[in-house]
């Protein structure tokens, strides 16, 4: 709830003579770190708290997915040599970021993916692993 924050702001303003703009910035910054329901409409950062690692979260996301279609994978790899599945890429990303100290609890996800429907699964998966993303768009 923002009520304790409001009391803090009132106390700060009466004792420290902070400007109204500074108070608004303080309130906006604090509210940005509140969690919100999943979905693309929220502007909250939605950093995922907890001790579960990103690779564990990726494994959970992938466990809920149907098995990959080997015929389609072969067709994709034939036409796009070096292509990897979302599962392989998400696992590599999580592993590399974890080795550098990035966790779902301390990472703000920022994506720049193609805006077509094919990238939505990847973006949704990454949101489940790292929390709400800041979407830069992309082609």
Secondary structure by P-SEA (a helix, b strand, c coil): caaaaaaaaaaaaacccccaaaaaaaaaaaaccccccccccccccccccccccaaaaaaaaaaacccccaaaaaaaaaaccccccaaaaaaaaaaaaaaaccccccccccccccccccaaaaaaaaaaacccccccccc
